[in-house]
Amino acid sequence: MAGETIFIIDDDLDLKSILRMYLVKEGYRVITSAVGIDAVKLVDLHKPRLIILDILLPDIDGYEVCRLLRQKTNAPILFVSSKEEDFDKILAHKIGGDDYITKPFSPAVLVAKVQAHLRRSTAGFQHDYVQTSKVEKSILIFQDLYIDKISCTVKVKNRHITLSAKEFQLLCLLAENPNRVFNVEQIFDMIWGEDSLGDYRTVMVHISNLRKKIEPNPSEPIYILTLRGMGYKFKASDQ
């Protein structure tokens, strides 16, 4: 994965300098921005494979930057912030963030997280669960929902849907195994594993976000169903 572009959006010059040094040493190309609006524009130009995003920026906050970025890219977004409240961490995941690292942190640990997220987003799913879908392996079609795993494309009624990397991975995990029940712990281990906050609530947040994006009526889902006390399953049809 050497040569991949990492985008650091932070107004802390010292932190950016240190992170750049560590990432370049690992073979990554690094671009930076201190201003949220400028960063959103630069994404189209540089197409980074992963984004490191601070919350407290001089113009707009990182949450708004994340919302804008999610309209353009599904690259993993790693929030870095001195804000330690659960509310901030949950909100970061809810709007499309893939991880949340609290400042101060070890640059070496952040680099390890970067590498892990890139491996996951590049490799997709290589878990040992059985493929039970009857549709073609690279393309999954269920009623009005279309999923192309190779191009990472999702459409609902032929309308493109923008998902974060974790949302896409979660959708594929469920859709590749229709009618199989996954509990929260299984989903968490398969999608986040050691790269996460260790908070199972992020699974519920991502399920909620997915429903808002792919379900005709998120309050009465037809694809991602909840089985109380058991977990979640993907319903492939009305049968």
LUMFISE-963544 format. One record per residue (C-alpha): x, y, z; residue number from 1. Coordinates in steps of 0.5 Angstrom, whole numbers, plus 500, padded with zeros to 3 digits. Each point is the difference from the previous one (the first is absolute). Layout:
% LUMFISE-963544
SITE; X; Y; Z; NUM
...
% end
This chain:
% LUMFISE-963544
SITE; 500; 500; 500; 1
SITE; 506; 504; 500; 2
SITE; 499; 507; 495; 3
SITE; 493; 501; 502; 4
SITE; 498; 507; 502; 5
SITE; 498; 502; 507; 6
SITE; 496; 506; 501; 7
SITE; 501; 504; 507; 8
SITE; 495; 505; 502; 9
SITE; 503; 504; 506; 10
SITE; 502; 507; 502; 11
SITE; 505; 497; 505; 12
SITE; 507; 501; 496; 13
SITE; 504; 496; 504; 14
SITE; 496; 494; 500; 15
SITE; 499; 500; 493; 16
SITE; 508; 501; 499; 17
SITE; 501; 494; 505; 18
SITE; 494; 496; 496; 19
SITE; 503; 501; 494; 20
SITE; 507; 498; 502; 21
SITE; 497; 493; 502; 22
SITE; 495; 499; 494; 23
SITE; 506; 502; 495; 24
SITE; 505; 495; 504; 25
SITE; 494; 494; 498; 26
SITE; 500; 502; 493; 27
SITE; 494; 504; 500; 28
SITE; 499; 507; 496; 29
SITE; 497; 505; 505; 30
SITE; 496; 506; 498; 31
SITE; 497; 505; 506; 32
SITE; 495; 506; 501; 33
SITE; 499; 504; 506; 34
SITE; 493; 503; 497; 35
SITE; 494; 496; 499; 36
SITE; 497; 503; 494; 37
SITE; 507; 499; 496; 38
SITE; 500; 493; 502; 39
SITE; 494; 498; 497; 40
SITE; 502; 503; 494; 41
SITE; 507; 497; 500; 42
SITE; 497; 493; 501; 43
SITE; 497; 500; 492; 44
SITE; 507; 502; 498; 45
SITE; 504; 495; 504; 46
SITE; 495; 494; 501; 47
SITE; 503; 498; 507; 48
SITE; 500; 493; 502; 49
SITE; 499; 502; 507; 50
SITE; 498; 506; 504; 51
SITE; 503; 502; 507; 52
SITE; 495; 506; 503; 53
SITE; 500; 504; 506; 54
SITE; 494; 503; 502; 55
SITE; 502; 507; 503; 56
SITE; 502; 504; 493; 57
SITE; 500; 507; 499; 58
SITE; 494; 501; 495; 59
SITE; 495; 494; 501; 60
SITE; 501; 494; 505; 61
SITE; 502; 493; 498; 62
SITE; 493; 498; 500; 63
SITE; 497; 504; 495; 64
SITE; 507; 498; 496; 65
SITE; 498; 493; 500; 66
SITE; 493; 501; 498; 67
SITE; 503; 504; 494; 68
SITE; 505; 495; 498; 69
SITE; 495; 494; 501; 70
SITE; 497; 503; 494; 71
SITE; 506; 499; 496; 72
SITE; 504; 494; 503; 73
SITE; 499; 494; 504; 74
SITE; 507; 500; 502; 75
SITE; 501; 498; 507; 76
SITE; 500; 506; 504; 77
SITE; 504; 500; 507; 78
SITE; 498; 505; 505; 79
SITE; 505; 503; 504; 80
SITE; 498; 505; 506; 81
SITE; 501; 502; 507; 82
SITE; 493; 499; 501; 83
SITE; 499; 494; 505; 84
SITE; 492; 500; 501; 85
SITE; 496; 494; 497; 86
SITE; 496; 505; 497; 87
SITE; 505; 502; 495; 88
SITE; 503; 493; 499; 89
SITE; 493; 497; 498; 90
SITE; 498; 507; 496; 91
SITE; 507; 498; 496; 92
SITE; 498; 493; 498; 93
SITE; 492; 502; 499; 94
SITE; 502; 505; 494; 95
SITE; 505; 496; 497; 96
SITE; 507; 499; 504; 97
SITE; 503; 494; 500; 98
SITE; 504; 501; 506; 99
SITE; 501; 505; 506; 100
SITE; 507; 501; 503; 101
SITE; 501; 504; 506; 102
SITE; 505; 505; 501; 103
SITE; 506; 500; 502; 104
SITE; 502; 493; 497; 105
SITE; 506; 496; 497; 106
SITE; 501; 502; 493; 107
SITE; 502; 492; 499; 108
SITE; 494; 498; 503; 109
SITE; 496; 505; 495; 110
SITE; 504; 497; 494; 111
SITE; 499; 493; 502; 112
SITE; 492; 502; 500; 113
SITE; 501; 503; 493; 114
SITE; 503; 494; 497; 115
SITE; 495; 495; 504; 116
SITE; 494; 504; 497; 117
SITE; 504; 500; 493; 118
SITE; 500; 493; 500; 119
SITE; 493; 499; 502; 120
SITE; 497; 505; 495; 121
SITE; 505; 497; 494; 122
SITE; 499; 493; 502; 123
SITE; 492; 500; 501; 124
SITE; 498; 494; 503; 125
SITE; 504; 494; 501; 126
SITE; 497; 497; 506; 127
SITE; 498; 492; 501; 128
SITE; 493; 501; 500; 129
SITE; 496; 496; 494; 130
SITE; 498; 504; 494; 131
SITE; 492; 498; 499; 132
SITE; 498; 505; 495; 133
SITE; 497; 498; 494; 134
SITE; 502; 506; 496; 135
SITE; 507; 501; 496; 136
SITE; 505; 500; 505; 137
SITE; 502; 507; 498; 138
SITE; 493; 503; 499; 139
SITE; 495; 500; 505; 140
SITE; 493; 502; 498; 141
SITE; 494; 500; 505; 142
SITE; 493; 503; 498; 143
SITE; 502; 507; 499; 144
SITE; 507; 500; 503; 145
SITE; 506; 499; 496; 146
SITE; 507; 498; 502; 147
SITE; 506; 500; 496; 148
SITE; 506; 497; 505; 149
SITE; 506; 502; 495; 150
SITE; 498; 507; 498; 151
SITE; 497; 501; 507; 152
SITE; 494; 503; 497; 153
SITE; 493; 500; 504; 154
SITE; 493; 502; 496; 155
SITE; 493; 500; 503; 156
SITE; 495; 500; 494; 157
SITE; 506; 502; 495; 158
SITE; 502; 506; 505; 159
SITE; 507; 500; 502; 160
SITE; 501; 500; 508; 161
SITE; 506; 502; 503; 162
SITE; 503; 496; 506; 163
SITE; 506; 500; 504; 164
SITE; 505; 494; 500; 165
SITE; 497; 497; 506; 166
SITE; 493; 501; 498; 167
SITE; 502; 497; 493; 168
SITE; 503; 494; 504; 169
SITE; 494; 499; 505; 170
SITE; 495; 500; 494; 171
SITE; 504; 495; 496; 172
SITE; 501; 495; 506; 173
SITE; 493; 500; 501; 174
SITE; 498; 500; 493; 175
SITE; 505; 494; 498; 176
SITE; 497; 496; 506; 177
SITE; 492; 501; 499; 178
SITE; 496; 497; 506; 179
SITE; 506; 499; 504; 180
SITE; 499; 503; 507; 181
SITE; 506; 504; 502; 182
SITE; 501; 502; 507; 183
SITE; 503; 507; 502; 184
SITE; 506; 497; 503; 185
SITE; 501; 496; 493; 186
SITE; 499; 506; 496; 187
SITE; 505; 504; 504; 188
SITE; 505; 495; 500; 189
SITE; 500; 499; 492; 190
SITE; 499; 507; 498; 191
SITE; 504; 504; 506; 192
SITE; 504; 495; 503; 193
SITE; 506; 503; 504; 194
SITE; 500; 506; 496; 195
SITE; 494; 503; 504; 196
SITE; 498; 504; 506; 197
SITE; 498; 493; 503; 198
SITE; 493; 503; 501; 199
SITE; 494; 495; 497; 200
SITE; 496; 506; 499; 201
SITE; 503; 502; 494; 202
SITE; 497; 494; 496; 203
SITE; 493; 503; 502; 204
SITE; 502; 507; 498; 205
SITE; 502; 497; 493; 206
SITE; 494; 496; 499; 207
SITE; 496; 506; 501; 208
SITE; 504; 504; 495; 209
SITE; 499; 494; 495; 210
SITE; 493; 500; 501; 211
SITE; 499; 507; 499; 212
SITE; 504; 499; 493; 213
SITE; 497; 494; 497; 214
SITE; 493; 499; 503; 215
SITE; 494; 502; 497; 216
SITE; 497; 502; 507; 217
SITE; 506; 499; 506; 218
SITE; 495; 499; 505; 219
SITE; 497; 494; 497; 220
SITE; 506; 497; 496; 221
SITE; 499; 495; 495; 222
SITE; 508; 498; 499; 223
SITE; 503; 500; 507; 224
SITE; 496; 497; 505; 225
SITE; 501; 500; 508; 226
SITE; 499; 494; 504; 227
SITE; 499; 502; 507; 228
SITE; 505; 497; 504; 229
SITE; 503; 497; 494; 230
SITE; 503; 505; 496; 231
SITE; 499; 502; 492; 232
SITE; 499; 496; 494; 233
SITE; 499; 502; 493; 234
SITE; 493; 498; 497; 235
SITE; 502; 498; 492; 236
SITE; 492; 500; 498; 237
SITE; 493; 499; 503; 238
SITE; 501; 493; 500; 239
% end
